[in-house]
Amino acid sequence: MTLRLTRRAALAALPGLAAPAIARAQAFPSRPVRVVVPFAAGGAADSATRAITPGLSQRLGQPIVVENRTGAGGSLGGGEVARAAPDGHTLLMDASSHIVNPALLRGLTFDYATAFAPISQVVTFPQVLAVKNDFPARSVAEFVAAARARPGTISVGTQGNATAGHLGLAQFGRTAGIEVTHVPYRGGADAARDLAAGTLDACFITMLSAGPIVDSGRARFLALSAPARVSLRPDVPTFAEAGVPGIEISEWCALLAPAGTPAPILARIYEALEATLREEEVQRRLTGLVAVPVGSDPAAFARFLTEGRQQMATLVREANIRID
């Protein structure tokens, strides 16, 4: 179904609201659009946001202002957007913690499932299993065999507790039936540094973080946590290809609006985003970040969020994952 048909169907379902909704959409945006990134400047979410904002600004006809509101695992910035006016002028560029936080954080002042209107999953950042250069395993099968032979002795770093890397590692461990020692860091770059120094046996982090030390010959990729190989590293197999199916937890970034934002405004933002993601320059920038453009429509993204929250709640509970 095309976006044009989706918008008509949405308005047809609300005939009494169609005319006012169309009027609000035609007036949008009437001032700069603020995109709240609930993570630090320079990180994956921030970099992806800044890669797409020039195109969004051009298509929406207003400046895009990116604001970093860090804290509480991304829920601080999320709460700010949840409380914002639902008029399309305040948006949230969230990450995979969006579906993990409900299972981890206590005392949230908003409900992730109802506080936002999904617009699109923008990009994914595949996770990889990488090992130090002198680690004996040269494949996932050999890594699993080594872990089974020495339970709990292989150290694997991630970008932190309850991150996509930690969740992917937990899923890998449970699926493969192995036990390793999880070493959480405060970012993938820190974990990659220790992997390069040889003080870690392996890392489960983004390909972006691990790439430089692999290119320098100080580490090796074993497998990619994604449904398919990525063009920038076509020689790295997926976990499924390596014999361990179902390991597809990736870091991702997505655009959301406050709940109650009119459907025509959401549709206009999505149309601008979808066109922006087709730009060659934007694709070049995202490829440089080892990010895979997605651009799912609001309905598909909503389904992804529902399924993801259920999956993460189960994994967090069964793997006994706790936040820092």
VOKE-341378 format. One line per field, with one value per residue (C-alpha): residue number from 0; x, y, z; residue in three letters. Coordinates in Angstrom, 3 decimals. Layout:
BEGIN
i	NUM ...
px	X ...
py	Y ...
pz	Z ...
aa	Ala ...
% end
This chain:
BEGIN
i	0 1 2 3 4 5 6 7 8 9 10 11 12 13 14 15 16 17 18 19 20 21 22 23 24 25 26 27 28 29 30 31 32 33 34 35 36 37 38 39 40 41 42 43 44 45 46 47 48 49 50 51 52 53 54 55 56 57 58 59 60 61 62 63 64 65 66 67 68 69 70 71 72 73 74 75 76 77 78 79 80 81 82 83 84 85 86 87 88 89 90 91 92 93 94 95 96 97 98 99 100 101 102 103 104 105 106 107 108 109 110 111 112 113 114 115 116 117 118 119 120 121 122 123 124 125 126 127 128 129 130 131 132 133 134 135 136 137 138 139 140 141 142 143 144 145 146 147 148 149 150 151 152 153 154 155 156 157 158 159 160 161 162 163 164 165 166 167 168 169 170 171 172 173 174 175 176 177 178 179 180 181 182 183 184 185 186 187 188 189 190 191 192 193 194 195 196 197 198 199 200 201 202 203 204 205 206 207 208 209 210 211 212 213 214 215 216 217 218 219 220 221 222 223 224 225 226 227 228 229 230 231 232 233 234 235 236 237 238 239 240 241 242 243 244 245 246 247 248 249 250 251 252 253 254 255 256 257 258 259 260 261 262 263 264 265 266 267 268 269 270 271 272 273 274 275 276 277 278 279 280 281 282 283 284 285 286 287 288 289 290 291 292 293 294 295 296 297 298 299 300 301 302 303 304 305 306 307 308 309 310 311 312 313 314 315 316 317 318 319 320 321 322 323
px	0.000 1.375 1.577 -0.996 -3.553 -2.664 -3.340 -6.692 -7.731 -6.838 -8.904 -11.812 -11.953 -12.430 -14.801 -15.705 -12.077 -10.909 -11.293 -9.658 -6.868 -6.192 -6.130 -3.595 -1.456 -1.501 -0.363 2.435 5.177 4.657 7.978 11.258 10.900 12.742 14.170 15.116 17.920 17.991 21.662 25.015 26.233 28.482 26.834 24.994 21.558 22.925 25.033 22.127 19.856 22.279 22.705 19.008 18.070 19.230 16.920 14.033 14.484 14.467 11.321 9.400 10.413 11.568 14.840 15.391 16.863 18.583 18.683 20.516 18.670 20.637 19.949 18.114 18.780 17.107 13.918 14.654 14.478 11.661 9.586 10.143 8.731 5.885 4.739 5.131 2.235 1.123 1.487 4.534 6.928 8.627 9.876 11.948 14.834 15.034 17.071 16.565 16.345 12.801 11.652 13.973 13.353 9.792 11.196 14.081 13.200 11.006 9.135 8.701 6.373 5.042 4.166 6.380 3.565 1.017 2.938 4.193 2.960 5.371 6.656 9.480 12.376 15.059 18.246 19.799 23.366 24.276 26.063 29.011 30.871 34.548 37.520 41.059 43.577 45.227 41.979 42.030 38.480 38.159 34.428 31.297 31.319 34.869 33.931 30.987 33.216 35.779 33.088 31.648 35.083 35.821 32.458 32.540 36.198 35.866 35.423 33.067 32.715 29.630 28.738 26.996 24.408 21.020 22.331 21.701 25.118 24.338 20.940 22.430 25.126 22.519 20.442 23.538 24.507 21.042 20.615 24.076 23.966 27.195 28.303 30.735 31.771 30.000 32.135 29.998 31.604 30.297 30.386 31.489 34.658 35.922 35.220 36.939 40.011 40.449 39.799 42.579 44.870 44.136 42.633 39.290 38.770 35.819 33.257 29.605 29.323 28.365 30.274 30.990 32.867 34.698 35.595 38.737 40.497 39.571 40.973 44.177 44.609 44.094 40.755 38.589 34.888 33.153 29.497 26.918 23.723 21.375 19.031 21.458 25.041 25.870 27.400 30.271 31.473 30.187 32.650 31.134 28.493 25.304 24.864 22.304 24.832 27.342 24.986 23.248 19.904 17.721 20.492 19.291 19.290 20.728 21.013 18.542 17.230 13.648 11.508 8.429 6.001 3.873 0.705 -2.251 -0.310 -2.747 -2.316 -1.780 1.139 2.684 2.216 3.910 6.898 7.179 7.025 9.837 11.909 11.347 12.416 15.443 16.606 16.614 19.153 22.561 24.385 22.346 22.965 26.675 26.697 24.798 27.064 29.989 28.316 27.815 24.098 21.489 18.593 15.142 12.447 9.552 6.096 4.213 2.061 5.017 7.030 4.150 4.055 7.814 7.579 4.793 6.633 9.958 8.641 7.301 10.524 12.741 10.594 10.979 14.736 15.352 13.425 14.863 18.460 18.096 19.407 19.734 20.535 23.567
py	0.000 3.391 6.242 8.196 5.424 5.103 8.781 8.691 5.609 7.245 10.321 8.271 6.434 9.766 11.731 14.228 15.124 15.007 18.701 20.042 17.468 18.473 22.127 21.439 19.433 22.256 24.683 22.354 23.224 26.831 27.149 25.220 21.524 20.308 16.774 15.547 12.975 11.410 10.441 12.197 14.221 12.237 8.880 6.666 8.230 11.762 11.056 9.442 12.356 14.936 12.938 13.241 16.670 18.734 16.751 16.915 20.650 21.192 19.142 20.517 24.094 24.845 24.544 21.322 21.913 18.882 18.889 16.294 15.526 12.741 10.788 7.804 5.460 7.781 8.156 11.762 12.998 10.586 12.028 15.549 14.622 12.623 15.812 18.053 19.430 16.864 19.215 17.755 20.490 18.299 14.856 12.117 10.259 7.285 4.085 0.423 1.293 2.439 -1.196 -2.238 0.526 -0.576 -3.894 -2.321 1.088 1.693 4.914 6.037 9.034 7.920 4.698 3.970 1.955 4.784 8.064 8.193 8.050 5.943 7.542 5.332 3.118 5.145 3.047 0.038 -0.345 -4.043 -5.632 -7.941 -10.596 -9.712 -11.477 -10.351 -11.220 -14.092 -15.703 -19.289 -19.347 -18.267 -18.981 -18.882 -22.696 -22.633 -19.846 -21.896 -24.957 -22.936 -21.510 -24.938 -26.297 -23.460 -22.245 -18.717 -18.053 -16.162 -12.422 -10.544 -6.754 -4.766 -1.074 -1.453 -3.303 -3.624 -2.228 -3.850 -5.483 -6.977 -8.200 -9.668 -11.419 -12.813 -14.065 -15.640 -17.334 -18.766 -19.925 -21.500 -22.926 -21.286 -19.296 -16.377 -13.546 -10.306 -7.170 -4.011 -0.711 2.820 2.698 0.545 2.534 1.675 -2.013 -1.943 -0.315 -3.136 -5.746 -4.191 -4.240 -7.929 -7.538 -8.809 -12.016 -10.718 -7.941 -7.809 -4.207 -2.235 -2.763 0.973 0.658 -2.534 -1.657 0.436 -2.180 -4.933 -2.841 -2.347 -6.109 -6.183 -8.035 -10.177 -10.242 -13.595 -12.819 -10.097 -9.738 -8.871 -10.586 -10.054 -9.073 -5.387 -3.906 -2.205 -5.545 -8.189 -10.793 -10.894 -13.645 -13.342 -15.506 -17.544 -18.222 -19.128 -21.769 -19.898 -18.579 -15.967 -13.613 -10.357 -7.774 -4.548 -1.021 1.185 4.727 5.746 8.848 9.295 12.081 12.696 10.596 12.440 14.036 14.201 11.480 13.933 15.537 12.127 11.267 14.446 13.871 10.288 11.340 13.845 11.225 8.513 10.852 11.981 8.396 7.913 10.719 9.452 11.848 10.721 7.093 7.841 9.440 6.554 4.002 5.806 5.196 1.513 2.208 0.410 2.652 1.225 3.868 1.641 3.228 4.127 0.976 -1.353 0.461 0.245 -3.532 -3.713 -1.833 -4.047 -7.244 -5.839 -4.847 -8.352 -9.984 -7.754 -8.187 -11.954 -11.775 -9.333 -11.550 -14.889 -13.613 -11.702 -8.491 -5.457 -1.846 -0.053
pz	0.000 -0.922 1.498 -0.512 -0.060 3.608 4.226 2.421 4.329 7.630 6.847 5.534 8.829 10.622 8.368 11.041 11.553 7.937 7.098 10.299 9.987 6.378 7.407 10.152 7.742 5.213 7.912 9.046 9.636 10.613 12.501 12.928 13.738 16.816 16.792 20.257 20.345 23.833 23.497 23.369 20.408 18.087 18.824 16.366 16.849 16.704 13.601 11.760 12.670 11.343 8.134 7.277 8.666 5.640 3.368 5.825 6.211 2.463 1.941 4.925 4.209 7.763 9.696 11.663 15.101 16.682 20.481 22.583 25.839 27.497 30.657 32.157 29.266 26.769 28.789 29.778 26.204 25.471 28.283 26.986 23.584 25.130 26.886 23.823 21.799 19.174 16.243 14.466 15.575 18.211 17.195 18.822 17.192 19.513 19.458 20.303 24.003 23.094 23.212 26.040 28.587 29.456 30.686 32.591 34.000 37.008 37.751 34.143 33.867 30.476 28.666 25.684 24.111 24.104 24.382 20.805 17.226 15.130 11.932 10.671 11.617 9.866 9.963 11.632 12.880 12.641 15.573 15.044 16.949 16.650 18.258 19.008 16.349 18.222 19.394 18.091 16.664 13.047 12.703 14.822 15.020 16.406 18.838 20.119 20.482 22.455 24.725 25.403 26.199 28.642 30.048 31.452 30.640 27.328 27.907 25.577 25.748 24.814 24.790 28.162 30.194 28.488 25.193 21.840 22.076 25.484 24.306 21.133 23.151 25.548 22.618 21.036 24.293 24.863 21.260 20.986 24.508 25.658 28.676 28.342 30.655 29.745 30.176 29.861 28.816 28.460 24.696 21.806 21.225 24.727 24.222 20.823 22.351 24.858 22.178 20.110 23.160 23.697 27.152 25.812 23.882 21.882 21.489 20.515 19.332 16.235 13.038 13.097 16.401 15.513 11.923 12.523 14.663 12.208 9.361 11.354 11.704 15.466 15.393 13.124 12.339 12.835 12.207 11.700 13.749 10.865 8.401 5.490 4.788 4.402 1.264 3.073 4.513 2.097 3.366 6.883 7.176 9.153 12.242 10.312 7.563 10.266 11.665 14.510 13.193 14.859 16.051 14.489 17.290 15.916 17.171 15.314 15.121 14.507 14.224 16.436 17.291 20.391 20.496 19.010 16.173 13.210 10.592 7.694 9.555 10.246 6.581 5.442 7.714 6.523 2.868 3.464 5.286 2.685 -0.116 1.890 2.420 -1.376 -1.867 -2.998 -0.679 2.330 1.459 1.178 4.628 6.178 4.505 6.086 9.451 8.528 8.852 6.748 5.638 6.427 5.982 7.082 6.902 10.113 10.119 9.599 12.246 14.711 14.240 14.694 17.998 19.344 18.481 19.686 23.105 23.633 22.461 24.596 27.704 27.392 26.746 29.612 32.008 30.942 30.692 33.982 32.400 34.641 33.794 35.265
aa	Met Thr Leu Arg Leu Thr Arg Arg Ala Ala Leu Ala Ala Leu Pro Gly Leu Ala Ala Pro Ala Ile Ala Arg Ala Gln Ala Phe Pro Ser Arg Pro Val Arg Val Val Val Pro Phe Ala Ala Gly Gly Ala Ala Asp Ser Ala Thr Arg Ala Ile Thr Pro Gly Leu Ser Gln Arg Leu Gly Gln Pro Ile Val Val Glu Asn Arg Thr Gly Ala Gly Gly Ser Leu Gly Gly Gly Glu Val Ala Arg Ala Ala Pro Asp Gly His Thr Leu Leu Met Asp Ala Ser Ser His Ile Val Asn Pro Ala Leu Leu Arg Gly Leu Thr Phe Asp Tyr Ala Thr Ala Phe Ala Pro Ile Ser Gln Val Val Thr Phe Pro Gln Val Leu Ala Val Lys Asn Asp Phe Pro Ala Arg Ser Val Ala Glu Phe Val Ala Ala Ala Arg Ala Arg Pro Gly Thr Ile Ser Val Gly Thr Gln Gly Asn Ala Thr Ala Gly His Leu Gly Leu Ala Gln Phe Gly Arg Thr Ala Gly Ile Glu Val Thr His Val Pro Tyr Arg Gly Gly Ala Asp Ala Ala Arg Asp Leu Ala Ala Gly Thr Leu Asp Ala Cys Phe Ile Thr Met Leu Ser Ala Gly Pro Ile Val Asp Ser Gly Arg Ala Arg Phe Leu Ala Leu Ser Ala Pro Ala Arg Val Ser Leu Arg Pro Asp Val Pro Thr Phe Ala Glu Ala Gly Val Pro Gly Ile Glu Ile Ser Glu Trp Cys Ala Leu Leu Ala Pro Ala Gly Thr Pro Ala Pro Ile Leu Ala Arg Ile Tyr Glu Ala Leu Glu Ala Thr Leu Arg Glu Glu Glu Val Gln Arg Arg Leu Thr Gly Leu Val Ala Val Pro Val Gly Ser Asp Pro Ala Ala Phe Ala Arg Phe Leu Thr Glu Gly Arg Gln Gln Met Ala Thr Leu Val Arg Glu Ala Asn Ile Arg Ile Asp
% end
